[in-house]
Amino acid sequence: MQPAWERQQKPAGILGKLEPITGTQRGSSALPLVSVLIASRDRPKLLLQCLDSVLSQHYPRFEIVVFDDASRQNLAETLPGRFMQAPIRWIRSEQRLGVAGSRNHLVQDAAGEILVFLDDDAALENSLALQTAAHYFATIPKLGTLAFKIIAFVNGRTSLQVPFSRRWLKKFPSVTDNTTQVSYYLGAGHAMRKDVFRHCGLYQQDLFYGDEELDHAYRQIKAGFLLVYAPEIVVRHCPASSVVLPDGNGRNRIYYLIRNRVWNGYKHVPFPYVVSYLGAWILYFLALGLREGCVVESLRGVCAGINALRNLPRKKLDKEAVAYLKANYGRLWY
């Protein structure tokens, strides 16, 4: 398999210049229905910006499904009147399910065959985003997930949230401007073929927060699906303080991030990579916990991750999947 960094141009015939769908095309049953899925909790102002960006799309066949993850105030009741006629369906849970659980409910309730996931603190930058995503899925039959180009805005600074390690970004800075196969995706903005969930199952719900995308990416690669990065689809992400955490037990994001990374490493990464993989990430999150003043939670996360391994089935990546990761910016040693 040719390494991805040696083929950093758009594959021939994938995308030409797209124009808004108009005239007899609008409303055509030949166009696939796109479900835009948004999980939210206690962030109504950010959610409205997200919804505005979706409702400005030129693609004619889409629905919006919002999952209210036990917000203190029912989010649907805070919606301004101008949204009342919009194609929005609401699901509300009275119990907090976290990111993975919320997405599972959204997937099961979605009517479309193409699912676009957006965080509630993210917004689509271009009105052709849904049309572009639909075109990718129509053009690449084995496409499982489409990773978007996410630009994060934090404290007046911008940074990219893309499926490439710092090593690859430093070595090939232009990689973020080209269509290419990748090995994982980020949750703030991405699209998936609904059929992927029929083959690979739903998100692992007990992950609760963090790494659910990485786990699912590994499963897709094992099943033979492709993951593709689409720089044309840009998402503006303004990361807000997590409203999922801390939970009732005082656990914070570091606890879940380190616990879940231990689970994913053990579950998927084959020998000889698994030892260095787990060691590197445990050290990284312990250092992060020290920097954020939550070393105890970091240690609790490590212990919780290791203690659960005896009940966690190991479904390591096979040779074909490892080859895919090596060729497409995947992580194996760390």
C-alpha contacts under 8 A as a table, 3 or more apart, distances in Angstrom:
res1	aa1	res2	aa2	distance
1	M	323	A	7.42
1	M	324	Y	7.57
1	M	327	A	6.52
2	Q	6	E	6.98
2	Q	7	R	7.63
2	Q	327	A	6.40
3	P	6	E	5.61
3	P	7	R	7.16
3	P	326	K	7.33
3	P	327	A	4.08
3	P	328	N	6.28
4	A	7	R	5.30
4	A	8	Q	6.52
4	A	180	T	6.61
4	A	181	Q	6.60
4	A	182	V	7.88
4	A	327	A	5.51
4	A	328	N	5.06
4	A	329	Y	7.16
5	W	8	Q	5.69
5	W	172	F	7.63
5	W	175	V	7.58
5	W	328	N	7.75
7	R	180	T	7.48
8	Q	175	V	6.50
8	Q	178	N	5.78
8	Q	179	T	6.77
8	Q	180	T	6.10
9	Q	178	N	5.66
9	Q	179	T	6.23
9	Q	180	T	7.19
10	K	14	I	7.02
10	K	15	L	7.76
10	K	178	N	6.29
10	K	179	T	4.98
10	K	180	T	6.93
11	P	14	I	5.85
11	P	179	T	7.51
12	A	15	L	7.90
13	G	16	G	7.25
14	I	136	Y	6.89
14	I	139	T	6.09
14	I	140	I	7.68
15	L	18	L	7.83
15	L	135	H	7.61
15	L	136	Y	7.47
18	L	128	L	7.80
18	L	132	T	7.37
19	E	128	L	7.85
20	P	58	H	5.75
20	P	59	Y	7.12
20	P	128	L	6.78
20	P	131	Q	7.84
21	I	25	Q	6.05
21	I	26	R	6.06
21	I	58	H	6.72
21	I	59	Y	6.48
21	I	60	P	7.41
22	T	25	Q	5.64
22	T	26	R	5.31
23	G	26	R	5.71
24	T	27	G	7.58
24	T	28	S	7.06
25	Q	28	S	5.22
26	R	59	Y	7.94
26	R	60	P	5.57
27	G	31	L	7.70
27	G	60	P	5.58
27	G	61	R	6.23
28	S	31	L	5.78
29	S	32	P	7.30
31	L	61	R	6.98
32	P	61	R	7.02
32	P	112	G	7.22
32	P	113	E	6.78
32	P	114	I	7.26
32	P	134	A	7.27
33	L	61	R	5.13
33	L	62	F	5.43
33	L	63	E	7.62
33	L	111	A	7.50
33	L	112	G	4.66
33	L	113	E	6.26
33	L	114	I	6.70
34	V	61	R	6.36
34	V	62	F	4.54
34	V	63	E	6.44
34	V	112	G	4.90
34	V	113	E	6.48
34	V	114	I	4.88
34	V	115	L	5.90
34	V	116	V	7.09
34	V	130	L	7.49
34	V	134	A	7.66
35	S	62	F	5.64
35	S	63	E	4.98
35	S	64	I	5.84
35	S	65	V	7.04
35	S	110	A	6.02
35	S	111	A	6.60
35	S	112	G	4.94
35	S	113	E	7.52
35	S	114	I	6.25
35	S	115	L	4.91
35	S	116	V	6.08
36	V	54	V	7.89
36	V	62	F	7.15
36	V	63	E	6.14
36	V	64	I	4.75
36	V	65	V	6.20
36	V	115	L	5.95
36	V	116	V	4.62
36	V	117	F	5.93
36	V	118	L	7.30
37	L	64	I	6.10
37	L	65	V	5.07
37	L	66	V	6.06
37	L	67	F	7.82
37	L	103	R	7.75
37	L	106	L	6.22
37	L	107	V	7.80
37	L	110	A	7.79
37	L	115	L	6.88
37	L	116	V	5.96
37	L	117	F	4.88
37	L	118	L	6.32
38	I	64	I	7.71
38	I	65	V	6.35
38	I	66	V	4.83
38	I	67	F	6.22
38	I	106	L	7.83
38	I	117	F	6.13
38	I	118	L	5.32
38	I	119	D	5.92
38	I	120	D	6.13
39	A	66	V	5.75
39	A	67	F	4.62
39	A	68	D	6.25
39	A	69	D	6.93
39	A	99	V	7.32
39	A	102	S	6.11
39	A	103	R	6.79
39	A	106	L	7.89
39	A	118	L	7.74
39	A	119	D	6.50
39	A	120	D	6.46
40	S	43	R	6.72
40	S	47	L	7.19
40	S	66	V	7.20
40	S	67	F	6.12
40	S	68	D	5.28
40	S	69	D	6.02
40	S	71	S	7.90
40	S	119	D	7.41
40	S	120	D	5.60
41	R	44	P	7.90
41	R	68	D	5.81
41	R	69	D	5.23
41	R	70	A	6.59
41	R	71	S	4.86
41	R	75	L	7.97
41	R	243	V	6.47
41	R	244	V	7.51
42	D	71	S	4.95
42	D	72	R	6.52
42	D	73	Q	7.22
42	D	75	L	7.47
42	D	243	V	6.97
43	R	46	L	5.62
43	R	47	L	6.13
43	R	120	D	7.47
44	P	47	L	4.93
44	P	48	L	6.20
44	P	75	L	6.46
44	P	78	T	7.17
45	K	48	L	5.30
45	K	49	Q	6.74
46	L	49	Q	5.28
46	L	50	C	6.40
46	L	120	D	6.11
46	L	121	D	5.23
46	L	122	A	7.77
47	L	50	C	5.01
47	L	51	L	6.16
47	L	120	D	4.85
47	L	121	D	6.44
48	L	51	L	5.02
48	L	52	D	6.09
48	L	79	L	7.81
49	Q	52	D	5.11
49	Q	53	S	6.41
49	Q	121	D	7.94
49	Q	122	A	7.96
49	Q	123	A	6.72
50	C	53	S	5.33
50	C	54	V	6.61
50	C	118	L	7.94
50	C	120	D	5.98
50	C	121	D	6.71
50	C	122	A	5.81
50	C	123	A	4.61
50	C	124	L	7.38
51	L	54	V	5.16
51	L	55	L	6.12
51	L	123	A	7.75
52	D	55	L	5.15
52	D	56	S	6.28
53	S	56	S	5.37
53	S	57	Q	7.09
53	S	123	A	5.59
53	S	124	L	5.37
53	S	125	E	7.14
53	S	127	S	7.61
54	V	57	Q	5.53
54	V	123	A	7.55
54	V	124	L	6.68
54	V	127	S	7.88
55	L	86	A	7.73
56	S	127	S	5.88
57	Q	60	P	7.95
57	Q	126	N	7.71
57	Q	127	S	4.35
57	Q	128	L	6.05
57	Q	129	A	7.09
57	Q	130	L	6.82
58	H	127	S	5.83
58	H	128	L	6.00
58	H	130	L	7.87
58	H	131	Q	7.37
59	Y	62	F	7.11
59	Y	128	L	6.94
59	Y	130	L	6.05
59	Y	131	Q	5.32
62	F	87	P	7.83
62	F	112	G	7.73
63	E	87	P	5.43
63	E	88	I	6.34
63	E	89	R	7.84
63	E	112	G	7.86
64	I	87	P	6.01
64	I	88	I	4.64
64	I	89	R	6.21
65	V	88	I	5.68
65	V	89	R	4.77
65	V	90	W	5.86
65	V	91	I	7.46
65	V	106	L	6.90
65	V	110	A	7.13
66	V	88	I	7.22
66	V	89	R	6.29
66	V	90	W	5.00
66	V	91	I	6.16
66	V	106	L	7.56
67	F	90	W	6.09
67	F	91	I	4.76
67	F	92	R	5.75
67	F	93	S	7.69
67	F	102	S	6.45
67	F	105	H	7.72
67	F	106	L	6.63
68	D	71	S	6.21
68	D	74	N	7.38
68	D	75	L	6.52
68	D	90	W	7.36
68	D	91	I	6.05
68	D	92	R	4.57
68	D	93	S	6.26
69	D	92	R	6.26
69	D	93	S	5.42
69	D	94	E	7.16
69	D	95	Q	7.08
69	D	96	R	5.52
69	D	97	L	6.51
69	D	98	G	7.25
69	D	102	S	6.73
70	A	74	N	7.80
70	A	92	R	6.64
70	A	93	S	5.16
70	A	94	E	4.66
70	A	95	Q	5.57
70	A	96	R	5.45
71	S	74	N	6.03
71	S	75	L	6.91
71	S	94	E	7.98
73	Q	77	E	7.80
73	Q	78	T	7.94
74	N	77	E	5.56
74	N	78	T	7.04
74	N	92	R	7.82
75	L	78	T	5.27
75	L	79	L	6.85
76	A	79	L	5.49
76	A	90	W	6.89
79	L	83	F	6.57
79	L	84	M	7.74
80	P	83	F	5.90
80	P	84	M	7.44
81	G	84	M	5.36
82	R	85	Q	7.03
82	R	86	A	7.90
83	F	86	A	5.15
93	S	96	R	6.92
93	S	97	L	7.86
96	R	244	V	7.92
97	L	100	A	7.37
97	L	101	G	4.93
97	L	102	S	5.87
97	L	208	F	6.91
98	G	101	G	5.55
98	G	102	S	6.01
98	G	208	F	4.81
98	G	209	Y	5.95
98	G	244	V	6.26
99	V	102	S	5.23
99	V	103	R	6.18
99	V	208	F	5.80
99	V	209	Y	5.50
99	V	210	G	7.71
100	A	103	R	5.27
100	A	104	N	6.26
100	A	203	Y	5.67
100	A	204	Q	6.59
100	A	205	Q	5.03
100	A	206	D	7.62
100	A	207	L	6.75
100	A	208	F	5.43
100	A	209	Y	6.66
100	A	212	E	6.32
101	G	104	N	5.11
101	G	105	H	6.49
101	G	203	Y	7.37
101	G	204	Q	7.96
101	G	205	Q	5.02
101	G	206	D	7.87
101	G	208	F	6.74
102	S	105	H	5.32
102	S	106	L	6.37
103	R	106	L	4.93
103	R	107	V	6.10
103	R	203	Y	7.55
104	N	107	V	5.16
104	N	108	Q	6.29
104	N	202	L	6.01
104	N	203	Y	6.28
104	N	205	Q	7.76
105	H	108	Q	5.23
105	H	109	D	6.22
106	L	109	D	5.16
106	L	110	A	5.97
107	V	110	A	5.25
107	V	115	L	7.72
107	V	194	K	7.63
110	A	115	L	7.68
112	G	115	L	6.49
112	G	194	K	7.55
113	E	193	R	6.04
113	E	194	K	5.08
113	E	195	D	7.23
114	I	134	A	7.22
114	I	137	F	7.98
114	I	191	A	6.97
114	I	192	M	5.96
114	I	193	R	4.82
114	I	194	K	5.80
115	L	191	A	5.41
115	L	192	M	5.15
115	L	193	R	6.13
115	L	194	K	6.27
116	V	130	L	7.99
116	V	189	G	7.43
116	V	190	H	5.88
116	V	191	A	4.15
116	V	192	M	6.45
117	F	187	G	7.26
117	F	188	A	7.27
117	F	189	G	5.62
117	F	190	H	5.44
117	F	191	A	5.91
118	L	122	A	6.31
118	L	123	A	7.40
118	L	187	G	7.27
118	L	188	A	5.37
118	L	189	G	4.72
118	L	190	H	6.95
119	D	122	A	5.28
119	D	187	G	7.16
119	D	188	A	4.77
119	D	189	G	6.68
120	D	123	A	7.85
121	D	237	H	6.07
121	D	238	C	5.64
121	D	239	P	6.08
121	D	240	A	6.69
122	A	188	A	6.48
122	A	189	G	7.43
122	A	235	V	6.45
122	A	236	R	5.48
122	A	237	H	4.28
122	A	238	C	6.20
122	A	239	P	7.75
123	A	235	V	5.51
123	A	236	R	5.18
123	A	237	H	6.56
124	L	127	S	7.43
124	L	129	A	6.93
124	L	233	I	7.66
124	L	234	V	6.25
124	L	235	V	4.68
124	L	236	R	6.32
125	E	129	A	7.83
125	E	233	I	7.68
125	E	234	V	5.56
125	E	235	V	5.57
125	E	236	R	6.29
126	N	129	A	5.60
126	N	233	I	7.15
126	N	234	V	6.90
127	S	130	L	7.65
128	L	131	Q	5.23
128	L	132	T	6.00
129	A	132	T	5.14
129	A	133	A	6.20
129	A	232	E	7.77
129	A	233	I	5.40
129	A	234	V	7.69
130	L	133	A	5.06
130	L	134	A	6.15
131	Q	134	A	5.16
131	Q	135	H	6.21
132	T	135	H	5.10
132	T	136	Y	6.38
132	T	232	E	7.77
132	T	233	I	7.27
133	A	136	Y	5.20
133	A	137	F	6.52
133	A	146	L	7.45
133	A	191	A	7.18
133	A	233	I	7.67
134	A	137	F	5.28
134	A	138	A	6.22
135	H	138	A	5.06
135	H	139	T	6.09
136	Y	139	T	5.14
136	Y	140	I	6.08
136	Y	143	L	7.99
137	F	140	I	5.40
137	F	141	P	6.55
137	F	143	L	6.20
137	F	193	R	7.53
138	A	141	P	6.64
140	I	143	L	5.39
142	K	224	G	7.61
142	K	225	F	5.33
142	K	226	L	5.81
143	L	146	L	7.41
143	L	193	R	7.49
143	L	225	F	5.80
143	L	226	L	4.70
143	L	227	L	6.15
143	L	228	V	7.16
144	G	192	M	5.69
144	G	193	R	5.53
144	G	196	V	6.03
144	G	220	Q	6.99
144	G	225	F	5.08
144	G	226	L	5.39
144	G	227	L	5.83
145	T	185	Y	7.76
145	T	190	H	7.10
145	T	191	A	5.65
145	T	192	M	4.41
145	T	193	R	6.64
145	T	226	L	6.88
145	T	227	L	4.89
145	T	228	V	6.48
146	L	185	Y	7.74
146	L	190	H	5.64
146	L	191	A	5.01
146	L	192	M	6.24
146	L	227	L	5.99
146	L	228	V	5.07
146	L	229	Y	5.81
146	L	230	A	6.51
147	A	162	V	7.84
147	A	163	P	7.55
147	A	184	Y	7.91
147	A	185	Y	5.27
147	A	186	L	6.91
147	A	189	G	7.11
147	A	190	H	4.81
147	A	191	A	6.74
147	A	227	L	7.28
147	A	228	V	6.05
147	A	229	Y	4.59
147	A	230	A	5.97
148	F	162	V	7.54
148	F	189	G	5.80
148	F	190	H	5.34
148	F	191	A	7.91
148	F	229	Y	6.15
148	F	230	A	5.39
148	F	231	P	6.18
148	F	232	E	7.75
148	F	233	I	5.40
148	F	234	V	6.07
148	F	235	V	6.87
149	K	160	L	7.48
149	K	161	Q	7.06
149	K	162	V	6.04
149	K	176	T	7.58
149	K	189	G	7.95
149	K	229	Y	7.51
149	K	230	A	6.62
149	K	231	P	5.02
149	K	232	E	7.32
149	K	233	I	6.01
149	K	234	V	4.79
149	K	235	V	6.16
150	I	160	L	5.88
150	I	161	Q	5.07
150	I	162	V	6.28
150	I	188	A	7.43
150	I	189	G	6.92
150	I	234	V	5.80
150	I	235	V	4.71
150	I	236	R	6.09
150	I	237	H	6.52
151	I	158	T	6.57
151	I	159	S	5.78
151	I	160	L	4.76
151	I	161	Q	6.08
151	I	234	V	7.25
151	I	235	V	6.13
151	I	236	R	5.19
151	I	237	H	5.84
152	A	158	T	5.43
152	A	159	S	5.20
152	A	160	L	6.01
152	A	161	Q	6.63
152	A	236	R	6.18
152	A	237	H	4.58
152	A	238	C	5.72
152	A	239	P	7.05
153	F	156	G	6.34
153	F	157	R	5.62
153	F	158	T	4.67
153	F	159	S	6.78
153	F	236	R	7.45
153	F	237	H	6.18
153	F	238	C	5.05
153	F	239	P	7.27
154	V	157	R	5.29
154	V	158	T	6.40
154	V	238	C	6.40
154	V	239	P	6.95
161	Q	186	L	7.32
162	V	176	T	7.44
162	V	185	Y	7.33
162	V	186	L	6.91
163	P	182	V	6.73
163	P	183	S	7.35
163	P	184	Y	5.90
163	P	185	Y	5.45
163	P	186	L	6.78
163	P	229	Y	7.68
163	P	329	Y	7.88
164	F	167	R	7.94
164	F	168	W	6.06
164	F	169	L	6.43
164	F	182	V	7.88
164	F	329	Y	6.22
165	S	168	W	5.39
165	S	169	L	6.33
165	S	329	Y	7.51
166	R	169	L	4.99
166	R	170	K	6.01
167	R	170	K	5.29
167	R	171	K	6.15
168	W	171	K	4.95
168	W	172	F	5.63
168	W	173	P	7.42
168	W	329	Y	7.49
169	L	172	F	5.25
169	L	173	P	4.77
169	L	174	S	7.81
169	L	175	V	7.07
169	L	176	T	7.88
170	K	173	P	5.65
172	F	175	V	5.65
173	P	176	T	6.78
174	S	177	D	5.60
174	S	178	N	7.21
175	V	178	N	5.58
176	T	231	P	6.60
177	D	231	P	5.67
178	N	229	Y	7.91
178	N	230	A	7.41
178	N	231	P	6.25
179	T	228	V	7.08
179	T	229	Y	5.57
179	T	230	A	5.30
179	T	231	P	6.31
180	T	228	V	5.71
180	T	229	Y	5.47
180	T	230	A	7.45
181	Q	226	L	7.04
181	Q	227	L	5.64
181	Q	228	V	4.27
181	Q	229	Y	6.04
181	Q	328	N	5.83
182	V	185	Y	7.79
182	V	226	L	7.97
182	V	227	L	5.43
182	V	228	V	5.51
182	V	229	Y	6.27
182	V	325	L	7.86
182	V	328	N	4.80
182	V	329	Y	5.88
182	V	330	G	7.09
183	S	217	A	6.84
183	S	218	Y	7.78
183	S	221	I	7.70
183	S	227	L	6.20
183	S	324	Y	7.58
183	S	325	L	5.82
183	S	328	N	5.77
183	S	329	Y	6.13
183	S	330	G	5.03
184	Y	213	E	7.29
184	Y	214	L	5.97
184	Y	217	A	5.34
184	Y	218	Y	7.66
184	Y	227	L	6.92
184	Y	330	G	7.38
185	Y	190	H	7.19
185	Y	213	E	6.57
185	Y	214	L	7.19
185	Y	217	A	7.26
185	Y	227	L	7.87
186	L	189	G	6.65
186	L	190	H	6.98
186	L	213	E	6.69
187	G	190	H	6.39
187	G	213	E	6.51
188	A	235	V	7.99
188	A	237	H	7.13
189	G	235	V	6.44
192	M	196	V	7.19
193	R	196	V	5.62
193	R	197	F	7.90
194	K	197	F	5.72
194	K	198	R	7.16
195	D	198	R	5.06
195	D	199	H	6.53
196	V	199	H	5.25
196	V	200	C	5.83
196	V	201	G	7.60
196	V	220	Q	7.18
196	V	225	F	7.94
197	F	200	C	5.04
197	F	201	G	4.69
197	F	202	L	5.60
198	R	201	G	5.76
199	H	223	A	7.47
200	C	216	H	7.62
200	C	219	R	6.09
200	C	220	Q	6.37
200	C	223	A	7.17
203	Y	212	E	6.21
203	Y	213	E	7.85
203	Y	215	D	7.92
203	Y	216	H	6.54
204	Q	207	L	5.89
204	Q	212	E	6.54
204	Q	215	D	7.82
205	Q	208	F	5.75
207	L	210	G	6.76
207	L	211	D	7.31
207	L	212	E	6.39
207	L	256	Y	7.41
207	L	260	N	6.11
208	F	212	E	7.95
208	F	256	Y	7.66
209	Y	212	E	7.27
209	Y	244	V	7.84
209	Y	253	R	7.42
209	Y	256	Y	6.18
209	Y	257	L	7.27
210	G	213	E	7.70
210	G	256	Y	6.61
210	G	257	L	5.54
210	G	260	N	6.88
211	D	214	L	5.12
211	D	215	D	6.32
211	D	257	L	6.99
211	D	260	N	6.20
211	D	261	R	6.65
211	D	264	N	7.73
212	E	215	D	5.26
212	E	216	H	6.28
213	E	216	H	5.14
213	E	217	A	5.99
214	L	217	A	5.01
214	L	218	Y	6.32
214	L	264	N	7.73
215	D	218	Y	5.39
215	D	219	R	6.51
215	D	264	N	6.10
216	H	219	R	4.99
216	H	220	Q	6.19
217	A	220	Q	5.09
217	A	221	I	6.25
217	A	227	L	7.87
218	Y	221	I	5.20
218	Y	222	K	6.27
218	Y	268	H	7.15
218	Y	317	L	7.49
219	R	222	K	5.15
219	R	223	A	6.30
220	Q	223	A	5.04
220	Q	224	G	6.38
220	Q	225	F	5.31
220	Q	226	L	7.49
221	I	224	G	5.17
221	I	225	F	5.41
221	I	226	L	6.64
221	I	227	L	7.86
221	I	321	A	5.93
221	I	324	Y	7.56
222	K	225	F	7.59
222	K	317	L	6.57
222	K	318	D	7.21
222	K	320	E	7.79
222	K	321	A	5.60
230	A	233	I	5.95
231	P	234	V	6.56
242	S	245	L	5.84
243	V	246	P	7.80
244	V	247	D	6.90
245	L	250	G	7.97
245	L	251	R	6.89
245	L	252	N	5.37
245	L	253	R	6.28
246	P	249	N	7.49
246	P	250	G	5.17
246	P	251	R	5.00
246	P	252	N	4.42
246	P	253	R	7.05
247	D	250	G	5.30
247	D	251	R	5.54
247	D	252	N	6.97
248	G	251	R	7.44
251	R	255	Y	6.11
251	R	256	Y	7.72
251	R	297	E	6.76
252	N	255	Y	5.58
252	N	256	Y	6.98
252	N	297	E	7.14
253	R	256	Y	5.34
253	R	257	L	6.05
254	I	257	L	5.05
254	I	258	I	6.08
254	I	285	F	7.12
254	I	288	L	7.87
254	I	289	G	6.54
254	I	294	C	7.80
254	I	297	E	6.73
254	I	298	S	5.93
254	I	301	G	7.39
255	Y	258	I	5.67
255	Y	259	R	6.09
255	Y	297	E	5.28
255	Y	298	S	5.31
255	Y	299	L	7.84
255	Y	300	R	6.56
255	Y	301	G	4.32
255	Y	302	V	7.76
256	Y	259	R	5.10
256	Y	260	N	5.78
256	Y	301	G	6.35
257	L	260	N	5.34
257	L	261	R	6.10
257	L	285	F	7.84
257	L	301	G	7.77
258	I	261	R	5.15
258	I	262	V	6.28
258	I	281	W	7.57
258	I	282	I	6.64
258	I	285	F	6.04
258	I	298	S	6.85
258	I	301	G	5.55
258	I	302	V	6.19
258	I	305	G	7.53
259	R	262	V	5.30
259	R	263	W	6.40
259	R	301	G	4.60
259	R	302	V	5.57
259	R	303	C	7.76
259	R	304	A	6.15
259	R	305	G	4.34
259	R	306	I	7.86
260	N	263	W	4.95
260	N	264	N	6.12
260	N	305	G	6.74
261	R	264	N	5.10
261	R	265	G	5.97
261	R	278	L	7.79
261	R	281	W	7.32
262	V	265	G	5.24
262	V	266	Y	6.15
262	V	278	L	6.20
262	V	281	W	7.96
262	V	282	I	7.62
262	V	302	V	7.31
262	V	305	G	5.52
262	V	306	I	7.00
263	W	266	Y	5.35
263	W	267	K	5.92
263	W	305	G	5.95
263	W	306	I	7.76
263	W	308	A	7.99
263	W	309	L	6.98
263	W	312	L	7.70
264	N	267	K	4.99
264	N	268	H	5.94
264	N	269	V	7.66
265	G	268	H	5.60
265	G	269	V	5.24
265	G	274	V	6.31
265	G	277	Y	6.78
265	G	278	L	6.19
266	Y	269	V	6.11
266	Y	274	V	6.67
266	Y	278	L	7.71
266	Y	309	L	7.51
266	Y	314	R	6.65
267	K	312	L	7.05
267	K	313	P	6.50
267	K	314	R	4.41
267	K	315	K	5.51
267	K	316	K	6.08
268	H	314	R	6.55
268	H	315	K	5.46
268	H	316	K	4.00
268	H	317	L	5.52
269	V	273	Y	6.46
269	V	274	V	5.25
269	V	277	Y	7.93
269	V	316	K	5.43
269	V	317	L	6.10
269	V	332	L	6.90
270	P	273	Y	5.89
270	P	274	V	5.72
270	P	316	K	5.31
270	P	317	L	6.18
270	P	318	D	7.94
271	F	274	V	5.42
271	F	275	V	7.40
272	P	275	V	6.65
272	P	276	S	7.94
273	Y	276	S	5.75
273	Y	277	Y	5.95
273	Y	332	L	5.81
273	Y	333	W	5.02
273	Y	334	Y	7.87
274	V	277	Y	4.92
274	V	278	L	5.99
274	V	332	L	7.65
274	V	333	W	7.13
275	V	278	L	5.49
275	V	279	G	6.09
276	S	279	G	5.03
276	S	280	A	5.87
276	S	333	W	5.63
276	S	334	Y	6.34
277	Y	280	A	5.40
277	Y	281	W	6.32
277	Y	332	L	6.67
277	Y	333	W	4.92
277	Y	334	Y	4.07
278	L	281	W	5.34
278	L	282	I	5.99
278	L	334	Y	7.24
279	G	282	I	5.30
279	G	283	L	6.23
280	A	283	L	5.36
280	A	284	Y	6.17
280	A	334	Y	5.82
281	W	284	Y	4.87
281	W	285	F	6.14
281	W	334	Y	6.70
282	I	285	F	5.38
282	I	286	L	6.07
282	I	302	V	7.12
283	L	286	L	5.11
283	L	287	A	6.16
284	Y	287	A	5.21
284	Y	288	L	6.22
285	F	288	L	4.74
285	F	289	G	5.96
285	F	298	S	6.83
286	L	289	G	4.98
286	L	290	L	6.20
286	L	295	V	6.58
286	L	298	S	5.65
286	L	299	L	7.24
287	A	290	L	5.01
287	A	291	R	6.23
288	L	291	R	5.06
288	L	292	E	6.17
289	G	292	E	5.08
289	G	293	G	5.87
289	G	294	C	4.85
289	G	295	V	4.79
289	G	297	E	7.42
289	G	298	S	5.63
290	L	293	G	5.10
290	L	294	C	6.03
290	L	295	V	5.10
291	R	294	C	7.83
292	E	295	V	7.96
294	C	297	E	5.40
294	C	298	S	6.44
295	V	298	S	4.95
295	V	299	L	6.24
296	V	299	L	5.17
296	V	300	R	6.15
297	E	300	R	4.90
297	E	301	G	6.06
298	S	301	G	5.04
298	S	302	V	6.37
299	L	302	V	5.07
299	L	303	C	6.22
300	R	303	C	5.13
300	R	304	A	5.98
301	G	304	A	5.09
301	G	305	G	6.03
302	V	305	G	5.17
302	V	306	I	6.21
303	C	306	I	5.23
303	C	307	N	5.90
304	A	307	N	5.23
304	A	308	A	6.27
305	G	308	A	5.55
305	G	309	L	6.74
306	I	309	L	5.42
307	N	310	R	6.92
308	A	311	N	5.74
308	A	312	L	6.51
309	L	312	L	4.87
309	L	313	P	7.85
310	R	313	P	7.95
317	L	320	E	7.90
317	L	321	A	5.54
317	L	322	V	6.15
318	D	321	A	5.28
318	D	322	V	6.20
319	K	322	V	5.09
319	K	323	A	6.14
320	E	323	A	5.08
320	E	324	Y	6.25
321	A	324	Y	4.95
321	A	325	L	6.34
322	V	325	L	5.11
322	V	326	K	6.22
323	A	326	K	5.10
323	A	327	A	6.21
324	Y	327	A	5.22
324	Y	328	N	6.02
324	Y	330	G	7.74
325	L	328	N	5.15
325	L	329	Y	6.14
325	L	330	G	4.13
325	L	331	R	6.79
325	L	332	L	7.68
326	K	329	Y	6.34
326	K	330	G	5.76
326	K	331	R	7.73
326	K	332	L	8.00
327	A	330	G	7.42
331	R	334	Y	5.91
